[in-house]
Amino acid sequence: MTQYLEAKSGHITPEMIIVAEQEFLEPELICAEIAAGRLVIPANKIHRAKKLQPIGIGIALRTKINANLGNSALTSDSQCEIAKVQYAVQYGADTVMDLSTGSEIDLLRQRIINEVTVPVGTVPLYQVCEQLDDILDMTPQNFLDAVEHQAKQGVDYMTIHAALLQKHLPLTNQRLAGIVSRGGSLTAKWMVAHKRENPFYEHFDTLCEIMKEYDVCWSIGDGLRPGCLYDASDAAQFGELEVMGQLAVRAWEIGCQVMIEGPGHVPLDQIEMNIKRQIDVCHGAPFYVLGPVVCDIAPGYDHITSAIGATLAAFHGAAMLCYVTPKEHLGLPNIEDVRQGVIAYKIAAHAADVARKRPHARERDDEMSRARFAFDWQEQFRLSLDPERAKEYYEQSRKNVAQNNNVCQNQNGENEKYCTMCGPKFCAMKTTQELRLLKQKK
């Protein structure tokens, strides 16, 4: 029984109880949201038997973030990718996707599944492509075998570009960037060369049966997501979206859990419309968005351009945000890029959760404000999304103050009852505290 089928029967599973506790909600609500298709718990039964700690992804819950990782035949190795996975989880990634395209894909994926406590996603087509000389050599059975193999390993959710159809391909001819999804472009190439319909669409029911057996969650991939602002919200993107909604219904009928992937590069003013359209067309299935990136002119800073879009997307109803690192469009991210991408998206998700008034979402912010006003530096570090970076910058400021003023600072900052940027004479919070004391004396 999948989480979806359990919920449809009204049975509250242990995983639903765990998610309810995490989200400060009632288990009955979690069960009802799963039954309605608006919430998923990606938890392959194989991974559940290992270290997996279940989480929920849905519009009723706090916003989750995913970190894409994985090796490349060009610039990375398996050991490095394991370190990046661990780093991503350390800094708050709710899920990770292994998008490896280099060697030892199987071994790397199994190590990730064995070691991490968060759900693991994949794009099975990458493994098929790596194993063949050319993607054109792929048979539908090759792909079905890869999906089943990864399900047996314990993969919790899989991105499969099953909604990209022959009729959509001519709609991409006027695009500036064409098809930017790796999986989408490979699928399109196979379809054109063989003059056949998308094999993942044609074998969708068989794929559902495999995923149902292990309770692998569908992440129906957006093979035609826009790769630049010019291509956003075009006929190709929305044509594929219509099919994604139809496939979501079919997957539910068979008993699978479903997420829907979304764009991409989208101007700020189109994000709300995109989110609302997806929710409507895909019957409320959780929306999992990449960014969106809101401008195309900031290579090296796309963790920022995309986090801006991600915040707005989450506010309007996106359930999970796929992080973007500073290296997006430029190269495979290193460990520091992973850190910056995860933190940027934790900020985006948290900002949206505060605005959506998720249970207890703002408590940490209020605690931070109290600690700031009290000049309790250690508490500020503890409450930070990135305590090490906050402490690093603070220590740099203290060191500069000590050097410039030829004074010795308290190592723990216990006597520094003023802002390290303004100093004691100009610190507004220190002045406010003095003002309050004056008022009390009067």
C-alpha positions as CSV (number, residue, x, y, z in Angstrom):
1,M,0.0,0.0,0.0
2,T,1.3,3.4,-1.0
3,Q,0.8,6.4,1.3
4,Y,-1.8,7.6,-1.2
5,L,-3.8,4.4,-1.1
6,E,-3.5,4.3,2.7
7,A,-4.8,7.8,2.9
8,K,-7.7,7.0,0.5
9,S,-8.7,4.2,2.8
10,G,-8.6,6.6,5.8
11,H,-5.7,4.8,7.4
12,I,-3.1,7.1,9.2
13,T,0.3,5.6,8.7
14,P,3.4,6.1,11.0
15,E,4.9,8.4,8.3
16,M,1.8,10.6,8.4
17,I,2.1,10.9,12.2
18,I,5.8,11.9,11.9
19,V,4.9,14.5,9.3
20,A,2.0,15.9,11.5
21,E,4.4,16.3,14.4
22,Q,7.0,18.1,12.3
23,E,4.4,20.5,10.9
24,F,2.4,21.1,14.2
25,L,-0.7,19.7,12.4
26,E,-3.2,17.0,13.1
27,P,-2.5,13.5,11.5
28,E,-6.1,13.6,10.2
29,L,-5.3,16.7,8.1
30,I,-2.1,15.1,6.7
31,C,-4.1,12.0,5.7
32,A,-6.9,14.1,4.1
33,E,-4.3,16.2,2.1
34,I,-2.6,13.1,0.8
35,A,-6.0,11.5,-0.2
36,A,-6.8,14.7,-2.1
37,G,-3.5,14.5,-3.9
38,R,-2.3,17.8,-2.5
39,L,0.5,16.3,-0.3
40,V,3.1,13.6,-0.7
41,I,5.4,11.7,1.6
42,P,8.3,10.5,-0.7
43,A,9.4,7.4,1.2
44,N,10.4,4.3,-0.8
45,K,9.8,1.2,1.4
46,I,13.5,0.2,0.9
47,H,14.8,3.6,2.1
48,R,12.3,3.6,5.0
49,A,14.0,0.4,6.3
50,K,17.3,2.3,6.4
51,K,17.9,5.8,7.7
52,L,15.1,7.8,6.0
53,Q,13.2,10.3,8.2
54,P,9.9,11.0,6.3
55,I,8.9,14.5,5.4
56,G,5.8,15.9,3.8
57,I,5.6,18.1,0.7
58,G,2.4,20.0,0.1
59,I,0.7,23.4,0.0
60,A,-0.6,22.9,3.6
61,L,2.9,22.4,5.0
62,R,6.0,24.5,5.4
63,T,7.9,25.0,2.1
64,K,10.6,22.4,1.4
65,I,13.8,22.8,-0.6
66,N,15.7,20.3,-2.7
67,A,19.4,20.3,-3.6
68,N,20.5,18.9,-6.9
69,L,23.8,17.1,-6.8
70,G,25.7,14.4,-8.6
71,N,28.9,13.7,-10.5
72,S,29.9,14.6,-14.0
73,A,32.2,12.9,-16.4
74,L,34.0,16.2,-16.8
75,T,34.8,17.8,-13.4
76,S,33.7,15.7,-10.4
77,D,34.2,12.5,-8.5
78,S,32.1,10.3,-6.3
79,Q,33.8,11.2,-3.0
80,C,33.4,14.9,-3.7
81,E,29.7,14.4,-4.4
82,I,29.1,12.4,-1.2
83,A,30.7,15.3,0.7
84,K,28.4,17.8,-1.1
85,V,25.4,15.7,-0.3
86,Q,26.3,15.7,3.4
87,Y,27.0,19.4,3.3
88,A,23.6,20.1,1.7
89,V,21.8,18.1,4.3
90,Q,23.8,19.8,7.1
91,Y,22.7,23.2,5.9
92,G,19.1,22.3,5.6
93,A,18.2,20.6,2.3
94,D,14.9,18.7,2.8
95,T,15.6,16.4,-0.1
96,V,18.5,15.7,-2.5
97,M,18.5,14.7,-6.1
98,D,21.3,12.6,-7.5
99,L,21.6,13.8,-11.1
100,S,24.9,12.0,-11.8
101,T,25.9,11.7,-15.4
102,G,29.4,10.4,-15.0
103,S,30.9,7.0,-14.0
104,E,29.9,4.8,-11.1
105,I,26.4,6.2,-11.0
106,D,25.0,3.0,-9.4
107,L,27.6,3.0,-6.6
108,L,27.2,6.7,-5.9
109,R,23.4,6.5,-5.7
110,Q,23.5,3.5,-3.4
111,R,25.9,5.3,-1.1
112,I,23.7,8.4,-0.9
113,I,20.6,6.3,-0.2
114,N,22.4,4.3,2.5
115,E,23.9,7.4,4.2
116,V,21.3,10.2,4.1
117,T,18.2,10.6,6.2
118,V,16.3,12.8,3.6
119,P,14.4,11.6,0.6
120,V,16.5,11.0,-2.5
121,G,15.3,11.8,-6.1
122,T,16.7,10.8,-9.5
123,V,16.2,11.2,-13.2
124,P,16.4,7.6,-14.4
125,L,17.0,8.6,-18.0
126,Y,20.5,9.8,-17.1
127,Q,21.5,6.3,-16.1
128,V,20.1,4.9,-19.4
129,C,21.9,7.5,-21.4
130,E,25.2,6.8,-19.6
131,Q,25.0,3.1,-20.2
132,L,24.3,3.4,-23.9
133,D,26.6,4.7,-26.7
134,D,23.7,6.9,-27.9
135,I,20.3,7.7,-26.4
136,L,18.8,6.7,-29.8
137,D,19.8,3.1,-28.9
138,M,17.3,3.1,-26.0
139,T,14.4,0.8,-26.0
140,P,11.4,1.3,-23.7
141,Q,12.4,-1.8,-21.8
142,N,15.8,-0.3,-21.1
143,F,14.1,2.6,-19.4
144,L,11.6,0.4,-17.5
145,D,14.5,-1.7,-16.2
146,A,16.4,1.4,-15.0
147,V,13.3,2.7,-13.1
148,E,12.8,-0.7,-11.5
149,H,16.5,-1.0,-10.6
150,Q,16.5,2.4,-9.0
151,A,13.3,1.7,-7.1
152,K,14.9,-1.4,-5.7
153,Q,17.8,0.6,-4.5
154,G,15.5,2.9,-2.5
155,V,15.0,6.0,-4.6
156,D,12.1,8.0,-3.1
157,Y,11.0,10.1,-6.1
158,M,11.8,10.1,-9.8
159,T,11.6,12.8,-12.4
160,I,10.3,11.3,-15.7
161,H,9.5,13.6,-18.6
162,A,6.3,11.7,-19.6
163,A,4.2,14.7,-20.7
164,L,6.3,15.9,-23.6
165,L,4.5,14.8,-26.7
166,Q,5.1,14.9,-30.5
167,K,2.6,17.7,-30.9
168,H,4.5,19.9,-28.5
169,L,7.8,19.9,-30.4
170,P,6.9,22.3,-33.2
171,L,5.9,24.8,-30.5
172,T,9.6,25.1,-29.5
173,N,10.8,26.3,-32.9
174,Q,10.3,30.0,-32.1
175,R,12.1,29.8,-28.7
176,L,15.3,31.6,-28.1
177,A,16.8,28.8,-25.9
178,G,14.9,25.8,-27.3
179,I,14.6,22.8,-25.0
180,V,16.9,23.3,-22.0
181,S,15.9,20.3,-19.9
182,R,18.5,17.6,-20.3
183,G,15.8,14.9,-19.9
184,G,13.4,16.8,-22.2
185,S,16.0,17.3,-24.9
186,L,17.1,13.6,-24.9
187,T,13.5,12.5,-25.0
188,A,12.7,14.8,-27.9
189,K,15.7,13.6,-29.8
190,W,14.6,10.0,-29.4
191,M,11.1,10.8,-30.5
192,V,12.2,12.7,-33.7
193,A,14.7,10.1,-34.7
194,H,12.3,7.2,-34.3
195,K,9.2,9.1,-35.4
196,R,7.4,7.7,-32.4
197,E,5.5,9.1,-29.5
198,N,7.2,9.7,-26.1
199,P,7.8,6.1,-24.8
200,F,7.4,7.2,-21.2
201,Y,3.9,8.5,-22.0
202,E,3.0,5.3,-23.9
203,H,4.3,3.1,-21.0
204,F,3.0,5.4,-18.2
205,D,0.8,2.7,-16.7
206,T,3.6,0.2,-16.5
207,L,5.8,2.9,-14.9
208,C,3.1,3.6,-12.4
209,E,2.9,-0.1,-11.4
210,I,6.7,-0.2,-10.8
211,M,6.6,2.9,-8.7
212,K,3.5,1.8,-6.8
213,E,5.2,-1.4,-5.7
214,Y,7.9,0.5,-3.9
215,D,5.9,3.7,-3.2
216,V,8.2,5.8,-5.3
217,C,6.7,9.3,-5.7
218,W,6.2,10.6,-9.2
219,S,7.8,13.9,-10.1
220,I,6.4,14.5,-13.5
221,G,9.1,16.3,-15.3
222,D,8.7,19.6,-17.2
223,G,10.8,18.8,-20.3
224,L,9.7,22.0,-21.9
225,R,10.4,24.4,-19.1
226,P,11.5,27.8,-20.3
227,G,15.3,28.4,-20.2
228,C,15.1,32.1,-20.5
229,L,12.6,34.9,-19.9
230,Y,11.7,35.2,-23.6
231,D,10.4,31.6,-23.6
232,A,8.4,31.8,-20.4
233,S,4.7,31.0,-20.3
234,D,4.6,30.0,-24.0
235,A,2.4,27.4,-25.8
236,A,5.0,24.7,-25.4
237,Q,5.3,25.0,-21.7
238,F,1.5,25.2,-21.1
239,G,0.8,22.5,-23.6
240,E,3.0,20.1,-21.7
241,L,1.4,21.3,-18.4
242,E,-2.1,20.2,-19.7
243,V,-0.7,16.6,-20.2
244,M,1.0,16.7,-16.8
245,G,-2.4,17.3,-15.2
246,Q,-3.9,14.3,-17.1
247,L,-1.0,12.0,-16.1
248,A,-1.4,13.1,-12.4
249,V,-5.0,11.9,-12.5
250,R,-3.9,8.6,-14.1
251,A,-1.2,8.0,-11.5
252,W,-3.7,8.6,-8.7
253,E,-6.1,6.1,-10.3
254,I,-3.3,3.5,-10.1
255,G,-2.4,4.4,-6.6
256,C,0.8,6.5,-6.9
257,Q,1.8,9.7,-5.2
258,V,2.5,12.6,-7.6
259,M,4.4,15.9,-7.7
260,I,4.5,18.2,-10.7
261,E,7.7,20.0,-11.8
262,G,7.7,23.6,-12.9
263,P,9.8,26.3,-14.5
264,G,12.4,27.5,-15.0
265,H,13.0,31.1,-16.0
266,V,10.0,33.3,-15.4
267,P,9.6,37.1,-15.2
268,L,8.5,38.2,-11.7
269,D,5.1,39.4,-12.9
270,Q,4.3,36.0,-14.4
271,I,5.1,33.8,-11.3
272,E,1.7,34.1,-9.6
273,M,-0.1,33.2,-12.8
274,N,2.1,30.2,-13.4
275,I,1.6,28.8,-9.9
276,K,-2.2,29.3,-9.9
277,R,-2.4,27.8,-13.4
278,Q,-0.5,24.7,-12.3
279,I,-2.6,24.2,-9.2
280,D,-5.8,24.4,-11.4
281,V,-4.6,22.3,-14.3
282,C,-2.9,19.7,-12.1
283,H,-5.7,19.4,-9.6
284,G,-3.7,20.7,-6.6
285,A,-0.8,18.2,-6.9
286,P,2.3,19.6,-5.1
287,F,4.3,22.0,-7.3
288,Y,8.0,21.5,-7.3
289,V,9.7,24.5,-9.0
290,L,13.3,25.2,-10.2
291,G,13.7,28.8,-9.0
292,P,12.2,30.4,-10.9
293,V,15.1,32.6,-12.2
294,V,13.7,36.1,-12.7
295,C,16.4,37.6,-14.9
296,D,19.0,36.2,-17.3
297,I,21.9,38.7,-16.8
298,A,23.5,37.6,-13.6
299,P,25.7,34.5,-14.1
300,G,27.5,33.8,-10.9
301,Y,24.6,35.2,-8.9
302,D,21.7,33.0,-10.0
303,H,21.3,31.7,-6.4
304,I,20.0,35.3,-5.8
305,T,18.0,35.8,-9.0
306,S,16.3,32.5,-8.5
307,A,15.7,32.9,-4.7
308,I,13.8,36.1,-5.5
309,G,11.5,34.1,-7.8
310,A,11.4,31.1,-5.4
311,T,10.1,33.3,-2.5
312,L,7.2,34.6,-4.6
313,A,6.5,31.1,-6.0
314,A,6.3,29.6,-2.5
315,F,4.1,32.4,-1.3
316,H,1.6,31.7,-4.1
317,G,1.6,27.9,-3.4
318,A,4.7,26.1,-4.6
319,A,5.3,23.2,-2.2
320,M,9.0,22.6,-2.9
321,L,11.8,24.7,-4.3
322,C,14.7,23.3,-6.2
323,Y,17.8,25.3,-5.3
324,V,20.0,27.1,-7.7
325,T,23.7,27.7,-6.9
326,P,26.0,30.6,-8.0
327,K,27.5,28.2,-10.6
328,E,24.2,27.7,-12.5
329,H,24.8,28.1,-16.2
330,L,28.6,28.1,-15.5
331,G,29.7,24.8,-14.1
332,L,29.3,22.0,-11.6
333,P,28.9,23.5,-8.1
334,N,31.6,23.0,-5.4
335,I,30.9,22.6,-1.7
336,E,30.8,26.4,-1.1
337,D,28.4,26.8,-4.0
338,V,26.2,24.1,-2.5
339,R,26.2,26.0,0.9
340,Q,25.3,29.3,-0.7
341,G,22.5,27.7,-2.8
342,V,21.0,25.9,0.2
343,I,21.1,28.9,2.5
344,A,19.6,31.2,-0.2
345,Y,16.7,28.8,-0.6
346,K,16.2,28.3,3.1
347,I,15.8,32.0,3.3
348,A,13.3,32.0,0.4
349,A,11.3,29.1,1.9
350,H,11.2,30.6,5.4
351,A,10.2,34.1,4.1
352,A,7.3,32.5,2.3
353,D,6.3,30.4,5.3
354,V,6.2,33.5,7.5
355,A,4.0,35.3,5.0
356,R,1.8,32.2,4.7
357,K,1.6,32.1,8.5
358,R,2.6,28.5,8.8
359,P,2.5,27.2,12.4
360,H,5.4,28.6,14.5
361,A,7.2,29.9,11.4
362,R,8.0,33.3,12.8
363,E,9.0,32.3,16.3
364,R,12.7,32.0,15.4
365,D,12.6,35.5,13.9
366,D,11.2,36.9,17.1
367,E,13.8,35.1,19.2
368,M,16.5,36.5,17.0
369,S,15.2,40.0,17.4
370,R,15.2,39.6,21.2
371,A,18.8,38.3,21.1
372,R,19.9,41.3,18.9
373,F,18.3,43.8,21.2
374,A,20.0,42.1,24.1
375,F,23.3,42.0,22.3
376,D,23.4,38.2,22.9
377,W,25.8,37.2,20.2
378,Q,26.0,33.5,21.0
379,E,22.2,33.2,20.8
380,Q,22.2,35.1,17.5
381,F,24.6,32.6,16.1
382,R,22.5,29.7,17.4
383,L,19.4,31.0,15.7
384,S,21.1,31.7,12.4
385,L,20.5,29.6,9.3
386,D,24.2,29.6,8.9
387,P,25.8,29.9,12.4
388,E,29.3,29.5,11.1
389,R,29.1,32.3,8.6
390,A,27.4,34.6,11.1
391,K,30.1,34.0,13.6
392,E,32.9,34.3,11.0
393,Y,31.7,37.8,9.9
394,Y,31.2,38.9,13.5
395,E,34.7,37.8,14.5
396,Q,36.1,39.7,11.5
397,S,34.3,42.8,12.7
398,R,35.6,42.4,16.3
399,K,39.1,41.9,15.1
400,N,39.0,45.0,12.9
401,V,37.6,47.0,15.8
402,A,40.3,45.8,18.2
403,Q,43.1,46.6,15.7
404,N,41.8,50.0,14.8
405,N,41.1,51.1,18.4
406,N,44.1,49.3,20.0
407,V,41.8,47.6,22.5
408,C,41.4,44.0,23.6
409,Q,37.8,42.6,23.1
410,N,36.2,40.0,25.3
411,Q,36.6,36.7,23.4
412,N,32.9,35.7,23.8
413,G,31.6,39.2,23.2
414,E,30.0,39.2,26.6
415,N,30.8,42.9,27.3
416,E,30.0,44.1,23.8
417,K,26.6,45.7,24.4
418,Y,26.6,47.6,21.2
419,C,26.4,47.0,17.5
420,T,29.7,45.9,15.9
421,M,29.0,48.0,12.9
422,C,28.0,51.3,14.6
423,G,30.0,51.2,17.8
424,P,28.9,52.3,21.3
425,K,28.3,55.9,20.5
426,F,26.0,55.4,17.4
427,C,24.4,52.1,18.2
428,A,20.6,52.7,17.9
429,M,19.6,49.7,20.1
430,K,22.1,50.8,22.8
431,T,20.7,54.3,22.6
432,T,17.1,52.9,22.8
433,Q,18.0,51.0,26.0
434,E,19.5,54.2,27.5
435,L,16.3,56.1,26.4
436,R,14.1,53.6,28.2
437,L,16.2,53.9,31.4
438,L,15.8,57.7,31.2
439,K,12.1,57.3,30.9
440,Q,12.0,55.0,33.9
441,K,13.9,57.5,36.1
442,K,11.4,60.2,35.2
